[in-house]
Amino acid sequence: MDLLSEENVKEHVLPKYNMANADITRIKFKDTNKQRAVYKISYLNKNYCLKKVYFDEGNLLFVYSAIEWLFRNNINVPRILPTIHKERFVKYNNMLFILTPWIDGIKCDYDNSSHLFSTTLNLAKMHNRSKNFIPIDKSYKRNNFQNIYTSFEKHFRQLLNCSNLSFRYQDKFSKLFLKNFEVNSTLAEIALTVSSNINYNNLTTSLCHLDYVNKNIIFDNNNKIWVIDFDKCSIDYCSHDLSYFLRRFLKRNNINWDLNTAIKCLSLYEEVSSLTLDDYKYIISYLSFPQKFWKISRDYYNNITKCNMSSFFYLLKKASNNTINQLEFTIGLGKYTEKKFNTTIN
């Protein structure tokens, strides 16, 4: 952590950008196995973002490639700035740092329909313009083509195990779990059934952001959309990226799994980039699985002797608030998809 202090970074990293006299403020620090830090740099009336990344040079070159590709295809992204020696990053004490312009603006407001729909269109453009993306030489080629049925099957078995444990313990958390188990197991079964019928060869692929959420989507003073933080980007299924984006705002209380909002977003997306039947199957199964309910329950029973039971109870209660709406949404999206493609999906 001392190595990442403002003083050390100012002394050892900023001179590589000819910014030794800049003002520096550390605004984010995570001391995990994926250690990262973010600094705001002010120099000559301009602001910059200096970031200590958690991956190696090959992965960093992939991220650099992704940002450059999108920039050259007219997507607003903050480019990685070169050092005074024309290098793409600074290496200090086996740590890698990158510098980009600081994007001033406000993060995407999910409750603002204009923001939400503009953001959806922007994601479609990103996917459409990067279907032929090729990273530069020496990049680690990130591919993330995972079979979600395999994942959901494993998670569903864990849910069933939690059910057995809840009968054994019969504590406050377990009673709440059992009260909400039926609807959540139904959601999980739908996710399993639909995902088992996905033809993965028929899924649309492109460069994907994979953390396309409101904190990484900035509207500047001219209302232009900027996309930041490409740490997780990979070549992946477009439906994965889109599903992750959709779930983040659909589960919020203000939207509460509103089917019309989801259909509007999907229709806007398809104005730019088309989706196959199997893309829709992926989206339905992804949005159906009770992610929070599964994860909280798994973590509770794995740590039951040392966890804060009251906190876990609160988290499970919160995760269970809108599951009926999620189930109705899933059924509705399934019917919409069947009508759209004139077929059945299970």
Secondary structure, DSSP 4 states (H G I P E B T S, - for coil): -GGGSHHHHHHHTGGGGT-TT-EEEEEEEE-STT-EEEEEEEETTEEEEEEEESS-HHHHHHHHHHHHHHHHTT---PPPPP-TTS-S-EEETTEEEEEEE---SEE--TT-HHHHHHHHHHHHHHHHTTTT--PPTT----B----HHHHHHHHHHHHHHHHHHHHHH--HHHHHHHHHHHHHHHHHHHHHHHHTT--GGGS-EEEE-S--SGGGEEE-TT--EEE---TT-EEEEHHHHHHHHHHHHHTSTTTSS-HHHHHHHHHHHHHHS---HHHHHHHHHHHHS-HHHHHHHHHHHHSTTTS-HHHHHHHHHHHHTTHHHHHHHHHHHHHHHHHHHTS---
